[in-house]
Amino acid sequence: MSTVIEQDIIILLKNGDKKAISLLYENYSGALLGVVKKVISDDDIAHDVLQESFIKVWKKGKTYDPDKAKLFTWLYRIFYNSAIDKVRSLNNKIKKEVQIEDSNVYKLTTKSLNQDTLDIQKHLSSLDLKYQVVLNALFFEGMTQQEASEELDIPLGTIKSRLKIGLRELKKIYNP
């Protein structure tokens, strides 16, 4: 690809112009699909990751810094990491599938429920909103930290920090 087209794409991407994604797809989708397929062999899942990764590129486009990495290198990292995240997510999902016959969920008695924690959502609302949002996403919506980071558009490190602080604040409420 010529550096002129690459520079044009970078300018469009940093300005949030939708043409950037079209040009990126047109010029890089084949190579980037190859990157994804190195990690994921299933065509349907690979194409899903390709699509999701282009959305990430669109969302993160303004943060791209040509001084830190060439455009393709930046794209490569996003697509490769997205593919790895998808594999991990699928593996976790398989591990977490509930086997009804092995489950003891239906054997719970009211004595086995901790009455002190049933009001957790009430106490959660006493925390700062930034901690509420993260704890709600992770515990009540079942998101992973990575999924919460992407969904809430908050850096992963910040998600982890807010989780830690939010849990510490809840601990103060339950164990003063």
C-alpha positions, 0 to 999 in steps of 0.5 A: 500500500502506498504511504499516501493512501496510508496517510490519508486513512490515518487522517480520516481515522483520527478525524472520525470520518467513516471513509476511513473504515471503508478504506481500511477494509478495502486495503487490509481486510484480507491480511487482517482476516489472515491474522485472525485465522492464525488463531481461529480456524472456524470461518464464521467465528473468524469473520465475527472477530474481523467485524468486531475488530473493525468496530474496535478500530473505529472506536479507538481510531482517534488514539492511534499514534503513528510515532508509536507504530505503523498503521498495519502494526497497530491494526495487527495488534488489535485484530490478533488480541481480539482473536485471542480474547475470543478464543479465551471467551469461548473456552471460558464459556465451555468451562462454565456451562452448567450441567443440571444433573451435577448442579446443587442449585436446586438443593438450596435451602433458605438456611444456606442463603446468607441473609446479610448479602441479599441486600447487596444491590441496596448497598451497591447504590450507596457507592460512587456511580463509577464503582456501581457501574463496574460492579454491576457489569461484572457481577450482575450482568456477568461480563468479564473484565475485558468485556466490561472494558469494551462495553463501558469504554473504560481502560481495562486497568481502570476496570480492575482498579474500580473493582478493587476499590468498589469491593473494598467499599462494600467490605466496609459496609458488610464488615465495619 
